[in-house]
Amino acid sequence: MGQEIDLLDLYPRSKRPIDERGALATDENKRIAKQFGQQYFDGDRMFGYGGYSYQERFWKDTVRRFRDHYRLTENARILDVGCAKGFMMYDFKKLMPQAHIEGVDISTYAKENAVETMKPFIHVGNAKKLPFQDNSFDLVICINTVHNLKLDECKLALRELQRVSGGKAFLTVDAWRNEKEHQNMLKWNLTAETYMHADDWKKLFAETGYQGDYFWFIAQ
Ligand SMILES: C[S@@+](CC[C@H](N)C(=O)[O-])C[C@H]1O[C@@H](n2cnc3c(N)ncnc32)[C@H](O)[C@@H]1O
């Protein structure tokens, strides 16, 4: 079993307008958000990010944190599942120019609007079926992505993360640890289909054989 560890602790935090978002998270807005198209990334905030653009301060310190924590060698093979526009991939490549970095994302829009140099390494596909051989990466990262699948498919995705990583993986998923966080998540969520108490996620990891590390996206 992997370790519960916050490897995103250097990622810049911002105060989330949870009540405001709760009022806007209608079924129709969720339907649009779940298409993971232009509206989700670069449309109005009620559909998702409200503008998803590269900023060095987001991932620069975090990729260093991953490299050091997992003691990655300079030619490591790294996969980002749910890579969106390839921002984290790009910062990994800047930090580790010899590394082999690939990404998978379900969004054609994200790939088309990705960092130019990362486009050839982004595969449009689904986390539930990854186009890679068993144990073919030194580190697989999956930030806030597998919870977008319904439970059965989410289980497939966890198995796939385990398969291609051999357990050398880190993921984050929507979760809560108390009732306040639970209520906040219900307001904040636009796209997730599978979200639960942190303890229940741990049971799901055990059930699916996911042995990588993990942490939570908490709405707070
Ligand atoms: C919350 S965003 C996170 C993006 C990026 N990992 C980050 O932290 O900035 C979720 C991403 O998962 C992608 N996604 C959603 N469902 C997916 C699936 N089934 N397989 C692969 N990618 C998926 C979306 O297109 C989106 O880029």
The ligand as a Gaussian input file, in Angstrom:
#p B3LYP/6-31G(d) Opt

LIG

0 1
 C       -9.116000      19.056000     -12.792000
 S       -8.350000      18.861000     -14.363000
 C       -6.656000      18.598000     -13.826000
 C       -5.645000      18.922000     -14.878000
 C       -4.196000      18.790000     -14.404000
 N       -3.901000      17.455000     -13.932000
 C       -3.925000      19.802000     -13.320000
 O       -3.803000      19.416000     -12.163000
 O       -3.849000      21.010000     -13.647000
 C       -8.859000      17.255000     -14.867000
 C       -8.263000      16.811000     -16.182000
 O       -8.620000      15.447000     -16.404000
 C       -9.014000      15.285000     -17.760000
 N       -9.883000      14.097000     -17.783000
 C      -11.149000      14.000000     -17.350000
 N      -11.595000      12.738000     -17.463000
 C      -10.559000      12.020000     -17.952000
 C      -10.385000      10.644000     -18.279000
 N      -11.371000       9.760000     -18.122000
 N       -9.198000      10.243000     -18.772000
 C       -8.194000      11.144000     -18.954000
 N       -8.305000      12.456000     -18.668000
 C       -9.470000      12.884000     -18.162000
 C       -9.669000      16.609000     -18.115000
 O       -9.717000      16.855000     -19.489000
 C       -8.755000      17.586000     -17.369000
 O       -7.650000      17.966000     -18.157000

